[in-house]
Amino acid sequence: MIERPAAGERAVIVQLDFGQADIADELEEVRLLAESAGGIVVAEVSGRRHSPDPRTFAGKGKVDEIAATLAAAGADLVIFNHELSPVQERNLERELQCRVIDRTALILDIFALRAASAEGKLQVELAQLEHLSTRLVRGWTHLERQRGGIGLRGPGETQLETDRRLLGNRVKLLKERLERLSRQRGVQRKARRRGDVLNVSLVGYTNAGKSTLFNALTKAGVYAADQLFATLDTTSRKLWIEGAGSIVISDTVGFIRALPHALVDAFHATLEAATDADLLLHVVDSASHARDEQMAEVGKVLAEIGADCVPQITVWNKIDLTDAGPGVERDDYGNIARVRVSARSGEGLDLLRGALAERATVRAESRRQAVADAGHAQRQEATN
């Protein structure tokens, strides 16, 4: 498995600017990620480059600066807020004489810390193993350097082949288990559809307040905290809405910029709650000055999992931290497009319940009309 930063481990984070417009936001985000993993950020190294250095990503001068910062801060871990190739990671560890992890490994580590359900743990392990498979060679560089010596011709490669085979077997087993769980979820979803219940999923950027909103609506007591990826496991509850009856609402894992593809693939079964929903509540941290970029990132992931066509209502959360008041905004067709709320204080939640009731009523009416139209068509066909 990927090496996890020890609790309280002192880390230096590295953020290079390749022309991004929101470099300060990216630096703040990786700082929060490192702290969410239990690390202590003792220093930051930044700089500008036209393109990554193929050997060390950062270039010789910047690597020397990182080494000096490591020594001065007494740190023993370097976190790059970028995706490193296995070769770059290995070269950096040789140059810096300490562990180096990239953004993907950091996010995977946080997921490993937070996964609570059996399915969540399987999904995280699968993502970690698939990431680790590209880096197996790192553990055998001591044999590579001595290749050709007496008694050492072949053992390194043989061990690598053995490790890859064992890892491949484990990945296959995990995928089979997750496929069985996915089929079970499919049966449960079909049962809910037969019950003619509106299915709603909460989606949004990590730490936007989805779990707090879920708890406020359902009184479910799901773990919620002011940290990245506080929730990994999908939780569903029935919610009674005055004037609309029962609906099913699900809390899902949060998204983030450059979410590793291995995680998207591994969490496909969990994310199906969004793809199979009748309505998405896109929860946005309205107090964040990066909210537009965060909304765009959520849109990218929804498109990647095939949920971008599901109807949405934007929930403008955390209005208690802004000057905005609770309210409802409609689009040009009169449909509810945005509801302004504070999940923490409860402001606007009555408006959100009203929006859900309206959507449930419209859906029920359209389904009744579809049944009536189908019956009419059958009678017309019988008459002809």
C-alpha positions as semicolon CSV with decimal commas, in nm:
position;residue;x (nm);y (nm);z (nm)
1;M;0,000;0,000;0,000
2;I;0,100;0,364;-0,039
3;E;0,305;0,487;0,256
4;R;0,091;0,703;0,478
5;P;0,228;1,019;0,636
6;A;0,271;0,961;1,008
7;A;0,053;1,166;1,242
8;G;0,218;1,499;1,299
9;E;0,475;1,439;1,025
10;R;0,656;1,760;0,927
11;A;0,608;1,832;0,557
12;V;0,727;2,080;0,296
13;I;0,474;2,143;0,022
14;V;0,574;2,237;-0,331
15;Q;0,350;2,433;-0,569
16;L;0,485;2,540;-0,907
17;D;0,317;2,796;-1,128
18;F;0,278;2,693;-1,491
19;G;0,056;2,989;-1,572
20;Q;-0,250;2,899;-1,360
21;A;-0,479;3,187;-1,269
22;D;-0,563;3,056;-0,921
23;I;-0,221;2,964;-0,783
24;A;-0,299;3,101;-0,434
25;D;-0,613;2,886;-0,412
26;E;-0,419;2,577;-0,518
27;L;-0,157;2,643;-0,252
28;E;-0,424;2,682;0,017
29;E;-0,595;2,364;-0,100
30;V;-0,281;2,148;-0,081
31;R;-0,213;2,291;0,265
32;L;-0,561;2,176;0,375
33;L;-0,506;1,838;0,211
34;A;-0,178;1,788;0,397
35;E;-0,340;1,883;0,727
36;S;-0,634;1,651;0,655
37;A;-0,382;1,369;0,616
38;G;-0,246;1,449;0,963
39;G;0,066;1,629;0,850
40;I;0,214;1,953;0,980
41;V;0,308;2,196;0,704
42;V;0,631;2,361;0,816
43;A;0,733;2,529;0,489
44;E;0,619;2,601;0,135
45;V;0,824;2,621;-0,181
46;S;0,686;2,785;-0,493
47;G;0,819;2,903;-0,827
48;R;0,740;2,956;-1,194
49;R;0,823;2,728;-1,485
50;H;0,718;2,708;-1,847
51;S;0,691;2,328;-1,831
52;P;0,782;2,042;-1,592
53;D;1,139;1,912;-1,593
54;P;1,124;1,553;-1,726
55;R;1,378;1,430;-1,471
56;T;1,276;1,598;-1,143
57;F;0,964;1,797;-1,241
58;A;1,101;2,108;-1,062
59;G;1,447;2,148;-1,214
60;K;1,790;2,139;-1,049
61;G;1,781;2,488;-0,895
62;K;1,440;2,439;-0,740
63;V;1,534;2,092;-0,609
64;D;1,836;2,250;-0,437
65;E;1,601;2,509;-0,283
66;I;1,367;2,232;-0,162
67;A;1,664;2,048;-0,007
68;A;1,773;2,363;0,178
69;T;1,418;2,423;0,299
70;L;1,394;2,063;0,422
71;A;1,711;2,099;0,625
72;A;1,613;2,436;0,770
73;A;1,263;2,324;0,868
74;G;1,364;1,982;1,000
75;A;1,111;1,815;0,773
76;D;1,121;1,460;0,637
77;L;0,843;1,462;0,377
78;V;0,793;1,659;0,057
79;I;0,446;1,689;-0,095
80;F;0,417;1,805;-0,457
81;N;0,078;1,950;-0,544
82;H;0,122;1,801;-0,890
83;E;0,113;1,457;-1,047
84;L;0,464;1,311;-1,061
85;S;0,574;1,030;-1,286
86;P;0,733;0,727;-1,116
87;V;1,074;0,832;-1,257
88;Q;1,039;1,189;-1,128
89;E;0,934;1,064;-0,785
90;R;1,229;0,825;-0,767
91;N;1,479;1,089;-0,882
92;L;1,348;1,341;-0,630
93;E;1,381;1,092;-0,345
94;R;1,741;1,023;-0,448
95;E;1,822;1,394;-0,464
96;L;1,640;1,496;-0,145
97;Q;1,709;1,181;0,059
98;C;1,354;1,177;0,196
99;R;1,010;1,055;0,101
100;V;0,834;1,239;-0,178
101;I;0,464;1,201;-0,258
102;D;0,247;1,370;-0,517
103;R;-0,108;1,505;-0,511
104;T;-0,261;1,173;-0,613
105;A;-0,088;0,978;-0,335
106;L;-0,191;1,246;-0,084
107;I;-0,559;1,229;-0,181
108;L;-0,551;0,849;-0,179
109;D;-0,403;0,860;0,170
110;I;-0,685;1,082;0,297
111;F;-0,939;0,846;0,144
112;A;-0,768;0,554;0,321
113;L;-0,796;0,741;0,652
114;R;-1,166;0,823;0,606
115;A;-1,310;0,506;0,451
116;A;-1,542;0,348;0,706
117;S;-1,764;0,099;0,526
118;A;-1,642;-0,231;0,385
119;E;-1,719;-0,108;0,034
120;G;-1,537;0,222;0,088
121;K;-1,228;0,038;0,209
122;L;-1,236;-0,192;-0,095
123;Q;-1,265;0,107;-0,328
124;V;-0,973;0,288;-0,165
125;E;-0,753;-0,021;-0,167
126;L;-0,823;-0,076;-0,537
127;A;-0,731;0,284;-0,621
128;Q;-0,414;0,263;-0,410
129;L;-0,299;-0,064;-0,566
130;E;-0,356;0,063;-0,918
131;H;-0,153;0,375;-0,835
132;L;0,117;0,168;-0,667
133;S;0,149;-0,070;-0,962
134;T;0,325;0,202;-1,164
135;R;0,573;0,260;-0,882
136;L;0,674;-0,094;-0,786
137;V;1,015;-0,050;-0,940
138;R;1,102;0,213;-0,677
139;G;1,136;-0,052;-0,408
140;W;1,400;-0,246;-0,603
141;T;1,644;0,024;-0,712
142;H;1,907;-0,123;-0,480
143;L;1,906;-0,435;-0,698
144;E;1,895;-0,239;-1,023
145;R;2,219;-0,063;-0,931
146;Q;2,391;-0,399;-0,875
147;R;2,240;-0,580;-1,173
148;G;2,499;-0,809;-1,327
149;G;2,681;-0,886;-1,004
150;I;2,743;-1,245;-0,900
151;G;2,432;-1,388;-0,742
152;L;2,228;-1,082;-0,834
153;R;2,156;-1,146;-1,201
154;G;1,777;-1,164;-1,213
155;P;1,646;-1,153;-0,852
156;G;1,535;-0,791;-0,885
157;E;1,334;-0,859;-1,196
158;T;1,202;-1,187;-1,058
159;Q;1,083;-1,016;-0,742
160;L;0,919;-0,740;-0,945
161;E;0,737;-0,994;-1,159
162;T;0,621;-1,175;-0,845
163;D;0,500;-0,853;-0,686
164;R;0,317;-0,748;-1,001
165;R;0,147;-1,087;-1,031
166;L;0,035;-1,083;-0,667
167;L;-0,081;-0,723;-0,699
168;G;-0,269;-0,807;-1,020
169;N;-0,446;-1,095;-0,848
170;R;-0,552;-0,869;-0,562
171;V;-0,678;-0,600;-0,802
172;K;-0,884;-0,861;-0,989
173;L;-1,035;-0,987;-0,662
174;L;-1,125;-0,634;-0,548
175;K;-1,290;-0,554;-0,880
176;E;-1,500;-0,871;-0,857
177;R;-1,615;-0,785;-0,504
178;L;-1,702;-0,428;-0,605
179;E;-1,892;-0,556;-0,908
180;R;-2,106;-0,776;-0,680
181;L;-2,176;-0,478;-0,456
182;S;-2,264;-0,270;-0,762
183;R;-2,520;-0,532;-0,871
184;Q;-2,670;-0,529;-0,522
185;R;-2,702;-0,151;-0,541
186;G;-2,871;-0,190;-0,877
187;V;-3,136;-0,417;-0,727
188;Q;-3,196;-0,167;-0,446
189;R;-3,230;0,120;-0,695
190;K;-3,485;-0,074;-0,902
191;A;-3,687;-0,137;-0,587
192;R;-3,686;0,236;-0,510
193;R;-3,798;0,317;-0,862
194;R;-4,090;0,077;-0,830
195;G;-4,186;0,270;-0,519
196;D;-4,225;0,581;-0,735
197;V;-4,009;0,787;-0,496
198;L;-3,806;1,092;-0,599
199;N;-3,434;1,008;-0,565
200;V;-3,213;1,306;-0,480
201;S;-2,833;1,307;-0,451
202;L;-2,616;1,573;-0,292
203;V;-2,305;1,652;-0,497
204;G;-2,045;1,924;-0,470
205;Y;-1,685;2,021;-0,404
206;T;-1,529;1,873;-0,094
207;N;-1,603;2,071;0,223
208;A;-1,896;2,256;0,063
209;G;-2,123;2,142;0,347
210;K;-2,303;1,845;0,190
211;S;-2,302;1,627;0,502
212;T;-2,407;1,918;0,724
213;L;-2,698;1,985;0,487
214;F;-2,783;1,613;0,476
215;N;-2,795;1,601;0,857
216;A;-3,001;1,919;0,875
217;L;-3,260;1,777;0,636
218;T;-3,273;1,415;0,758
219;K;-3,140;1,425;1,119
220;A;-2,921;1,132;1,012
221;G;-2,616;1,213;1,226
222;V;-2,369;1,152;0,942
223;Y;-2,010;1,253;1,027
224;A;-1,950;1,613;0,920
225;A;-1,639;1,822;0,982
226;D;-1,464;2,128;0,848
227;Q;-1,207;1,923;0,659
228;L;-1,155;1,786;0,312
229;F;-1,322;1,453;0,231
230;A;-1,498;1,415;0,566
231;T;-1,749;1,184;0,393
232;L;-1,658;0,896;0,162
233;D;-1,940;0,647;0,199
234;T;-2,276;0,712;0,039
235;T;-2,558;0,731;0,292
236;S;-2,926;0,733;0,191
237;R;-3,226;0,829;0,402
238;K;-3,596;0,875;0,345
239;L;-3,719;1,228;0,396
240;W;-4,084;1,329;0,438
241;I;-4,165;1,648;0,249
242;E;-4,494;1,823;0,323
243;G;-4,709;1,818;0,013
244;A;-4,493;1,565;-0,170
245;G;-4,460;1,263;0,059
246;S;-4,140;1,063;0,096
247;I;-3,827;1,115;-0,109
248;V;-3,489;0,939;-0,088
249;I;-3,189;1,165;-0,041
250;S;-2,825;1,048;-0,063
251;D;-2,503;1,207;0,059
252;T;-2,205;1,131;-0,167
253;V;-1,827;1,178;-0,170
254;G;-1,706;1,529;-0,246
255;F;-1,517;1,619;-0,562
256;I;-1,193;1,812;-0,596
257;R;-0,975;1,964;-0,864
258;A;-0,779;1,699;-1,055
259;L;-0,954;1,414;-0,874
260;P;-0,739;1,108;-0,955
261;H;-0,893;0,894;-1,229
262;A;-0,812;0,584;-1,023
263;L;-1,048;0,716;-0,754
264;V;-1,323;0,800;-1,002
265;D;-1,300;0,447;-1,142
266;A;-1,277;0,278;-0,802
267;F;-1,567;0,479;-0,659
268;H;-1,788;0,421;-0,963
269;A;-2,032;0,208;-0,761
270;T;-2,063;0,482;-0,499
271;L;-2,098;0,757;-0,758
272;E;-2,384;0,569;-0,925
273;A;-2,604;0,735;-0,662
274;A;-2,552;1,054;-0,863
275;T;-2,588;0,903;-1,209
276;D;-2,914;0,726;-1,118
277;A;-3,071;1,018;-0,931
278;D;-3,382;1,200;-1,048
279;L;-3,240;1,527;-0,914
280;L;-2,899;1,653;-0,805
281;L;-2,858;1,915;-0,534
282;H;-2,528;2,079;-0,625
283;V;-2,408;2,217;-0,292
284;V;-2,176;2,518;-0,330
285;D;-1,969;2,696;-0,064
286;S;-2,096;3,046;-0,145
287;A;-1,841;3,198;0,094
288;S;-1,547;3,068;-0,107
289;H;-1,398;3,314;-0,356
290;A;-1,304;3,008;-0,568
291;R;-1,666;2,890;-0,589
292;D;-1,693;2,936;-0,968
293;E;-1,384;2,723;-1,028
294;Q;-1,510;2,464;-0,779
295;M;-1,847;2,445;-0,955
296;A;-1,667;2,394;-1,286
297;E;-1,462;2,107;-1,138
298;V;-1,777;1,940;-1,008
299;G;-1,925;1,974;-1,356
300;K;-1,621;1,799;-1,505
301;V;-1,652;1,500;-1,272
302;L;-2,029;1,476;-1,328
303;A;-1,961;1,465;-1,702
304;E;-1,694;1,199;-1,650
305;I;-1,934;0,969;-1,464
306;G;-2,226;1,040;-1,698
307;A;-2,436;1,243;-1,454
308;D;-2,419;1,580;-1,631
309;C;-2,765;1,530;-1,785
310;V;-2,940;1,476;-1,450
311;P;-3,155;1,780;-1,354
312;Q;-2,991;2,005;-1,093
313;I;-3,075;2,264;-0,834
314;T;-2,781;2,467;-0,706
315;V;-2,779;2,501;-0,327
316;W;-2,593;2,823;-0,237
317;N;-2,474;2,712;0,107
318;K;-2,300;2,898;0,394
319;I;-2,491;3,225;0,344
320;D;-2,434;3,287;0,717
321;L;-2,073;3,369;0,618
322;T;-2,181;3,615;0,348
323;D;-2,416;3,911;0,308
324;A;-2,670;3,704;0,112
325;G;-3,006;3,616;0,263
326;P;-3,215;3,302;0,213
327;G;-3,404;3,294;-0,115
328;V;-3,507;3,111;-0,431
329;E;-3,397;3,197;-0,784
330;R;-3,573;3,070;-1,097
331;D;-3,456;3,032;-1,456
332;D;-3,621;3,178;-1,766
333;Y;-3,868;2,890;-1,775
334;G;-3,986;2,941;-1,417
335;N;-3,802;2,637;-1,281
336;I;-3,613;2,663;-0,951
337;A;-3,244;2,701;-1,035
338;R;-3,087;2,809;-0,705
339;V;-3,177;2,809;-0,336
340;R;-2,976;3,014;-0,087
341;V;-2,937;2,843;0,252
342;S;-2,720;2,794;0,556
343;A;-2,709;2,429;0,655
344;R;-2,541;2,524;0,981
345;S;-2,792;2,786;1,099
346;G;-3,098;2,642;0,923
347;E;-3,173;2,958;0,726
348;G;-3,350;2,882;0,399
349;L;-3,401;2,511;0,465
350;D;-3,779;2,559;0,446
351;L;-3,728;2,706;0,098
352;L;-3,518;2,405;-0,002
353;R;-3,785;2,166;0,123
354;G;-4,039;2,365;-0,078
355;A;-3,818;2,333;-0,388
356;L;-3,794;1,956;-0,338
357;A;-4,172;1,936;-0,294
358;E;-4,221;2,130;-0,618
359;R;-3,984;1,901;-0,811
360;A;-4,147;1,590;-0,662
361;T;-4,493;1,714;-0,756
362;V;-4,387;1,799;-1,112
363;R;-4,223;1,458;-1,149
364;A;-4,528;1,275;-1,016
365;E;-4,755;1,469;-1,252
366;S;-4,533;1,397;-1,554
367;R;-4,529;1,026;-1,468
368;R;-4,908;1,019;-1,435
369;Q;-4,936;1,195;-1,769
370;A;-4,696;0,945;-1,927
371;V;-4,904;0,654;-1,796
372;A;-5,223;0,820;-1,924
373;D;-5,067;0,880;-2,265
374;A;-4,949;0,520;-2,286
375;G;-5,298;0,396;-2,196
376;H;-5,455;0,624;-2,455
377;A;-5,211;0,498;-2,721
378;Q;-5,297;0,136;-2,636
379;R;-5,669;0,209;-2,664
380;Q;-5,621;0,385;-2,995
381;E;-5,424;0,087;-3,126
382;A;-5,693;-0,156;-3,009
383;T;-5,964;0,054;-3,178
384;N;-5,771;0,060;-3,506
